[in-house]
Amino acid sequence: MNNIFIKRNQNELHLKLSQAKKSNLAIRLTGGLALGIFLIPILLIPILEVQLTLGTFLVIALNWVVAGYLGRLYLWNKYGVENFFITKKKIKIVCDYKLFKDTIGEYEFENIEVLFFQDKKLMYAEPTPQKTYRSKYSCIVFKVDEEYIKSVNKLPILNILDIAKRLRQL
C-alpha cells in the first residue's frame, strides 16, 4: 500500500513516507488540465491576435497560478514523498515533489513522542504486542513539546510502533 523507508544513522532517524498511488486516470487528468490551462494563453493570444493590455496580463497570470497549483497537485499525487529527519533535539519535514522540494518546517524540541489515531482518538505509540487495533492504518503524529506534527500519509500501525521504538533508541 504505502512505501515506508526507515533509516537510522548514529544520530539521525530518516523516515520516508510515500502515499499509495491513486487512480491513474485522475492523476493524468489533473496533469493534462494543468498543462492545458498553462498553454491556453500562449496558444490563443497569437491566434486571436489579442491586444496585450493590463487585463490580458492579469488573466494570463491567473491562468498560470491555477496551472501551477494543479501541476503541484499532480506532482504530489504522482511522486509525492514526505521526509522526516529526526535527531535528538530537532525534527525537519521536507516534502519531495520530484521536480522540487518544499521544507515544511524545522522544530527544535526537548521532548518528542509518537502518536497515532485509533477511533478518532490520539493514542501514544507504546510497545504492546498483544494488543490488537481496530484499524490497521493511521497517520503518524509527532508530539514535539506541545505542538503536534501530523503526517499526510497513512501507514500501518505496526510500523508506527516500530518507528516509536527506533526513536526511543536514538
Secondary structure as a PSIPRED ss2 file (coil, helix, strand):
# PSIPRED VFORMAT (PSIPRED V4.0)

   1 M C   1.000  0.000  0.000
   2 N C   1.000  0.000  0.000
   3 N E   0.000  0.000  1.000
   4 I E   0.000  0.000  1.000
   5 F E   0.000  0.000  1.000
   6 I E   0.000  0.000  1.000
   7 K E   0.000  0.000  1.000
   8 R E   0.000  0.000  1.000
   9 N C   1.000  0.000  0.000
  10 Q C   1.000  0.000  0.000
  11 N C   1.000  0.000  0.000
  12 E C   1.000  0.000  0.000
  13 L E   0.000  0.000  1.000
  14 H E   0.000  0.000  1.000
  15 L E   0.000  0.000  1.000
  16 K E   0.000  0.000  1.000
  17 L E   0.000  0.000  1.000
  18 S E   0.000  0.000  1.000
  19 Q C   1.000  0.000  0.000
  20 A C   1.000  0.000  0.000
  21 K C   1.000  0.000  0.000
  22 K C   1.000  0.000  0.000
  23 S C   1.000  0.000  0.000
  24 N H   0.000  1.000  0.000
  25 L H   0.000  1.000  0.000
  26 A H   0.000  1.000  0.000
  27 I H   0.000  1.000  0.000
  28 R H   0.000  1.000  0.000
  29 L H   0.000  1.000  0.000
  30 T H   0.000  1.000  0.000
  31 G H   0.000  1.000  0.000
  32 G H   0.000  1.000  0.000
  33 L H   0.000  1.000  0.000
  34 A H   0.000  1.000  0.000
  35 L H   0.000  1.000  0.000
  36 G H   0.000  1.000  0.000
  37 I H   0.000  1.000  0.000
  38 F H   0.000  1.000  0.000
  39 L H   0.000  1.000  0.000
  40 I H   0.000  1.000  0.000
  41 P H   0.000  1.000  0.000
  42 I H   0.000  1.000  0.000
  43 L H   0.000  1.000  0.000
  44 L H   0.000  1.000  0.000
  45 I H   0.000  1.000  0.000
  46 P H   0.000  1.000  0.000
  47 I H   0.000  1.000  0.000
  48 L H   0.000  1.000  0.000
  49 E C   1.000  0.000  0.000
  50 V C   1.000  0.000  0.000
  51 Q C   1.000  0.000  0.000
  52 L C   1.000  0.000  0.000
  53 T C   1.000  0.000  0.000
  54 L H   0.000  1.000  0.000
  55 G H   0.000  1.000  0.000
  56 T H   0.000  1.000  0.000
  57 F H   0.000  1.000  0.000
  58 L H   0.000  1.000  0.000
  59 V H   0.000  1.000  0.000
  60 I H   0.000  1.000  0.000
  61 A H   0.000  1.000  0.000
  62 L H   0.000  1.000  0.000
  63 N H   0.000  1.000  0.000
  64 W H   0.000  1.000  0.000
  65 V H   0.000  1.000  0.000
  66 V H   0.000  1.000  0.000
  67 A H   0.000  1.000  0.000
  68 G H   0.000  1.000  0.000
  69 Y H   0.000  1.000  0.000
  70 L H   0.000  1.000  0.000
  71 G H   0.000  1.000  0.000
  72 R H   0.000  1.000  0.000
  73 L H   0.000  1.000  0.000
  74 Y H   0.000  1.000  0.000
  75 L H   0.000  1.000  0.000
  76 W H   0.000  1.000  0.000
  77 N H   0.000  1.000  0.000
  78 K H   0.000  1.000  0.000
  79 Y H   0.000  1.000  0.000
  80 G C   1.000  0.000  0.000
  81 V E   0.000  0.000  1.000
  82 E E   0.000  0.000  1.000
  83 N E   0.000  0.000  1.000
  84 F E   0.000  0.000  1.000
  85 F E   0.000  0.000  1.000
  86 I E   0.000  0.000  1.000
  87 T C   1.000  0.000  0.000
  88 K C   1.000  0.000  0.000
  89 K C   1.000  0.000  0.000
  90 K E   0.000  0.000  1.000
  91 I E   0.000  0.000  1.000
  92 K E   0.000  0.000  1.000
  93 I E   0.000  0.000  1.000
  94 V E   0.000  0.000  1.000
  95 C E   0.000  0.000  1.000
  96 D E   0.000  0.000  1.000
  97 Y C   1.000  0.000  0.000
  98 K C   1.000  0.000  0.000
  99 L C   1.000  0.000  0.000
 100 F C   1.000  0.000  0.000
 101 K E   0.000  0.000  1.000
 102 D E   0.000  0.000  1.000
 103 T E   0.000  0.000  1.000
 104 I E   0.000  0.000  1.000
 105 G E   0.000  0.000  1.000
 106 E E   0.000  0.000  1.000
 107 Y E   0.000  0.000  1.000
 108 E E   0.000  0.000  1.000
 109 F C   1.000  0.000  0.000
 110 E C   1.000  0.000  0.000
 111 N C   1.000  0.000  0.000
 112 I E   0.000  0.000  1.000
 113 E E   0.000  0.000  1.000
 114 V E   0.000  0.000  1.000
 115 L E   0.000  0.000  1.000
 116 F E   0.000  0.000  1.000
 117 F E   0.000  0.000  1.000
 118 Q E   0.000  0.000  1.000
 119 D C   1.000  0.000  0.000
 120 K C   1.000  0.000  0.000
 121 K E   0.000  0.000  1.000
 122 L E   0.000  0.000  1.000
 123 M E   0.000  0.000  1.000
 124 Y E   0.000  0.000  1.000
 125 A C   1.000  0.000  0.000
 126 E C   1.000  0.000  0.000
 127 P C   1.000  0.000  0.000
 128 T C   1.000  0.000  0.000
 129 P C   1.000  0.000  0.000
 130 Q C   1.000  0.000  0.000
 131 K C   1.000  0.000  0.000
 132 T C   1.000  0.000  0.000
 133 Y C   1.000  0.000  0.000
 134 R C   1.000  0.000  0.000
 135 S C   1.000  0.000  0.000
 136 K C   1.000  0.000  0.000
 137 Y E   0.000  0.000  1.000
 138 S E   0.000  0.000  1.000
 139 C E   0.000  0.000  1.000
 140 I E   0.000  0.000  1.000
 141 V E   0.000  0.000  1.000
 142 F E   0.000  0.000  1.000
 143 K E   0.000  0.000  1.000
 144 V E   0.000  0.000  1.000
 145 D C   1.000  0.000  0.000
 146 E C   1.000  0.000  0.000
 147 E E   0.000  0.000  1.000
 148 Y E   0.000  0.000  1.000
 149 I E   0.000  0.000  1.000
 150 K E   0.000  0.000  1.000
 151 S E   0.000  0.000  1.000
 152 V E   0.000  0.000  1.000
 153 N E   0.000  0.000  1.000
 154 K E   0.000  0.000  1.000
 155 L E   0.000  0.000  1.000
 156 P E   0.000  0.000  1.000
 157 I H   0.000  1.000  0.000
 158 L H   0.000  1.000  0.000
 159 N H   0.000  1.000  0.000
 160 I H   0.000  1.000  0.000
 161 L H   0.000  1.000  0.000
 162 D H   0.000  1.000  0.000
 163 I H   0.000  1.000  0.000
 164 A H   0.000  1.000  0.000
 165 K H   0.000  1.000  0.000
 166 R H   0.000  1.000  0.000
 167 L H   0.000  1.000  0.000
 168 R H   0.000  1.000  0.000
 169 Q H   0.000  1.000  0.000
 170 L C   1.000  0.000  0.000
